[in-house]
Structures are given as structure tokens and as C-alpha cells.
Amino acid sequence: MAVPFYRHALSPDYAVRVASVLGSAFLTTGPEGARVEDLLRDFFRVPHAKLTSSWTQGAVATLLALGIGPGDEVIVPAMTFAATANVVRLVGATPVFVDSDPNTLLIDLALAAAAVTERTRAIIPVHLYGQMVDIPALRAAIPSSIRIIEDAAHCFEGSRNGRRPGQDGDAAIFSFYATKNVTCGEGGAVVTRDPNLARTLVQTVLHGMSAGAAQRFQGGTYNHWDIDRLGTKANLPDLLAVLLAPQIEQVEVQCARREALSRRYEAALAGTPFTWPALEPGVVSARHLFPIHVPDGRRDDMLRALGEARIGTTVNYRSVPTLTLYRDVPEASSLPVAQEWGEGTLSLPLFPELRIDEQDEVIETVLAQASAFWPKPALRTATGR
Ligand SMILES: *Cc1c(COP(=O)(O)O)cnc(C)c1O
């Protein structure tokens, strides 16, 4: 039986919602988006939320709003999707890569603190696979002038000690890309407690214009606008925003399903040579992905075997400074944890609609490979258990 890596849960019923937008005056950003922004403010318990066309555009708009650009440094983890570093380069600033904690794979806070220079303006901690970075601990470890922009692309539903993304950082940015826990195909959002950032973001998501479409026609007559700072084009059209509200209302139910499936994988793979990131006390993970580490240089063999068995897999992620664009950064050779994880990891199918018989097929295939690659006596040596 073939098992896909991911299957989305948007039924044809959503077509009715899209049709309602087509019947309204707003093809682009309008009242549907505003309704979703209200839901985001409630869910994350923050005063400001802005929908964006992607995580990437939301991050570019945020960096522009904070005035971060050439000459500035922004600290990012090496173990993340490349977009986390790309956005820093897109605004002309320099990403500085930091290694991960070997147990959680989250950015190592002591190494992050050690990477601070007088040019550091911001840090982008990534809530990798759905586990939040300890933002209050990060805040305490670095100078207070450094902005904390949370990459929450994996962490819509997650929390740490009851605190959600955006509640302790300067901003948290989400992705609603096709494979994310909440999706409208392409999209994102920025949430923030900072009223100045929120005000400036309204401009930087819309070319830098001082007045959005609604304000330009306020009072029935045309009002002139100005541009006094550079912006990008990052707003989300209502045609896509209309897909989000029902998912946000159902998100805890879907996440409980991800949690149950993740625990089934953990129980089935205990005692094999495979390992996975540990969750820390107080963490509720959004369980975005289920990555495992395959030891002894067998990861690519395993990818091939799973592919031949028609089981969907991906690699999340190779260490960013091993990619050609970033190969020459000075810190590239001193990121051993990200390097090792990036060479050993692969992700197994995990999504709320994954059926138990499908998951069993994945588990059986993975266990069969484990006994093929590591016959019993060697298996014990490899695990050390
Ligand atoms: C998906 C992802 C992004 C980029 O999101 P887009 O909405 O595709 O721009 C950024 N960071 C991480 C960790 C991601 O997984």
C-alpha cells in the first residue's frame, strides 16, 4: 500500500466559502481577512495580527518594519528551512548561523548568546517541528536591544509553560503553506504585542504606502497616499483567507490527532537504532513533523528503501550552511550538531487524516529496514541500550 507523506484536509465544502468571496466586492484583502486576524488575536492572546501572503513575505515585511538591513546581523539556527536565513539576505542583512542543542535540535541558547556582536539587531529562533524555543530564557540570555522574531511556521498549536508564540517575543510569524498544520495553499501571518511594529507593518506589507485601499477611499472621496519607507507586497487576498477560519476553530482537535500518531511512532520505534528530538517539560508540541535520525550513514539507503516501498518521506532539514548559497559563511565548519542531524534525518508521514493501517504500513517498513541494516546483536551495540 502506498502511503503519501501528506494529504490535506480541505474538502470541496470549502468551494462554497470561496464562492462567497467571489460574490463580494473584495478579491484582495478585505473583511474575511479581518475576521481571521480577530481569530488569531484571540488564539495567540496578542493585540495585533496581520495576515500575509507567506511566512517569507511576512518576515521580509517585519525586518523592513524594524529597519533591519545592510550592515546588520541577524542570528538564525543552522537547523531550519532555508527561508529563515534567506529573508535576512533579502533585506541586505547578514544571517549568522548557530548550532542546535543535540537533544531538542532547537537553537542552542548559550551559543546564540555567544554569537552576539555589536551589529546584532535580531534573532530568529525556530520552533522546530512544533516544539517552542524557551523565549523567556532566550530573552534573558541576550541584550534587551536585540529583537526576537519567532519562526512559528511549525508551531501554530504549540505552547511552552502555557505561553504561545508571540506572547514573549517581539513578533511571531506563521506559514499557511500547503503542508503546514493550518493551510490556505500559500499564506502566513505576523502576530505582535508591539504597537509600533504593528503600525509600521501595515505599511511594509503594502509597498510602504501610508494608506491601504479602505483608507484611500474613506469618506467617499479619494485621499492621497505617500511612501516614506520601503515596503514589499505581502498582504493575503480574501480568496485564500476565507479558507482559514474553519481550520483555526478545529485546530486543537487536529493537533490531538497528530499527538496520538506521534506517540504511536515513538512506541513502535523505541529500542531501534533510530532517535528523534526530545520534548522538554512544559512543552505542548504542535507535532508538525515526525523526523527520525538514521545512524551509521544509512539515511540515504533508508530514503531509497522507503521510496521503493511507496512510503512518502522528506528531509527536514539539511543544515542550511551545507547548501551552496551559504557554504562560504565563516561559521559553516563549526555547526556539528546541525551537520550530523542534517546528514542523518528523514521525516515519516504525519498528518491528522493518516489512517492507522497506513501508519502500521510505515512502521512495518521502517522496522524491516532496521533489522536488515542492523541485525540483532549489532542493533544492541548501535543503540547502546
Ligand atoms: C515553511 C517554512 C517557512 C517558509 O514558509 P512560506 O510560507 O513557504 O514562506 C519558514 N520557516 C520554516 C521553519 C518553514 O518550515
The ligand as an SDF file (V2000), in Angstrom:
LIG
                    3D

 15 15  0  0  0  0  0  0  0  0999 V2000
    7.6180   26.5350    5.5980 C   0  0  0  0  0  0  0  0  0  0  0  0
    8.6570   27.2540    6.3940 C   0  0  0  0  0  0  0  0  0  0  0  0
    8.9890   28.5830    6.1300 C   0  0  0  0  0  0  0  0  0  0  0  0
    8.5330   29.3160    4.9120 C   0  0  0  0  0  0  0  0  0  0  0  0
    7.1530   29.4500    4.8340 O   0  0  0  0  0  0  0  0  0  0  0  0
    6.4980   30.0440    3.4700 P   0  0  0  0  0  0  0  0  0  0  0  0
    5.0730   30.3320    3.9140 O   0  0  0  0  0  0  0  0  0  0  0  0
    6.5810   28.9580    2.4650 O   0  0  0  0  0  0  0  0  0  0  0  0
    7.2320   31.2580    3.1110 O   0  0  0  0  0  0  0  0  0  0  0  0
    9.8540   29.2330    7.0130 C   0  0  0  0  0  0  0  0  0  0  0  0
   10.3970   28.5980    8.0590 N   0  0  0  0  0  0  0  0  0  0  0  0
   10.1280   27.2950    8.3300 C   0  0  0  0  0  0  0  0  0  0  0  0
   10.7650   26.6540    9.5200 C   0  0  0  0  0  0  0  0  0  0  0  0
    9.2710   26.5740    7.4820 C   0  0  0  0  0  0  0  0  0  0  0  0
    9.0490   25.2840    7.7070 O   0  0  0  0  0  0  0  0  0  0  0  0
  1  2  1  0
  2  3  1  0
  2 14  2  0
  3  4  1  0
  3 10  2  0
  4  5  1  0
  5  6  1  0
  6  7  2  0
  6  8  1  0
  6  9  1  0
 10 11  1  0
 11 12  2  0
 12 13  1  0
 12 14  1  0
 14 15  1  0
M  END
$$$$
